[in-house]
Amino acid sequence: MYINTHTHIYVYIVHIYIYIYIYIYIYRFHHTSGILNGIDMKEWDPMNDKYLLPITFSKEDPSGKAQVCRPRPQLEMGLT
């Protein structure tokens, strides 16, 4: 595999990052964690969201979504 860079300095930087990633993957992998799809499902759960209360909704019961998702941002932005 070849990596083309602008200058020799970028080659050095790329090598450093490759070594860092290899170190993390091999030696520190058990200490790393990730968030599925980039969001924390516990924090962004509409059933437990403190900013949506008293109206909550879920994928099983989306009845409260229509009351929150469109009118509330319109009011906050002064569009109505």
N, C-alpha and C positions, 0 to 999 in steps of 0.2 A: 504494500500500500504506500502511495506517495502523497505527501502533503505539500502543496505549493504555498509559499508565503511571500510577502513583499520584500522583506529583508532578512538577513541572517539573525537579527535580534528576535524576530518573530519565531524563527525556528527554535531558538533557545527557550522562548516563553512557552511554545507548544510542548516542548519536551518536558519542561518543568510541570506543566499541568497534567501531562500524561503520567508522569511518575507519581504525582499527588493522587490522581484518581486510582492508579494501581495500588498504592499504599492503602487508601481508604477501602477499596474493594477487598483486598486480601486480608489486611490486618485489623481494620476497624469496621467491617461490614456489620457485625453483630451490634454495634453501637449506633448505627444509623437507623433512621425511620423516615417514613414518607407519608404524605396525605393523598388519598385516592382522589384523582381528578383535580388536585390542587386546592381543595377546600376541606375544611374540618366539618364532617357531617354532624357532629354533636353540637358545634357552635352555630351552624347555619341551618339547623332543623326547624322548619316553620311550625312544628307542633310545640316546640319549647322556646321559641324566640321571644325574648322579653320585650322587644321593640314592636312586635305585632299584637301583643296582648291588648284587649281581651279576645281578639279574633285570631284563631289559629286554623291551620289546615294541614292536610297530609295527602299523599298520593292515593290513599284509600278513600278519604273524604275531602275532596277539594272545594267544598261548598263555601268556605270562607275566603278563598283566593280572590274571587271577584270583588269582594268588599275592600280588599287591601291593595292588590297589585296595580290597579289603575287609578282609582280616585285619590288615594293618599299621596302618591308622588305628585299628582297634578295639583293638589291643594298646597303641598309644601313648596312647589315651584311657582305658584301663583298663576296657573294656566286655566283655572276655571272661573 
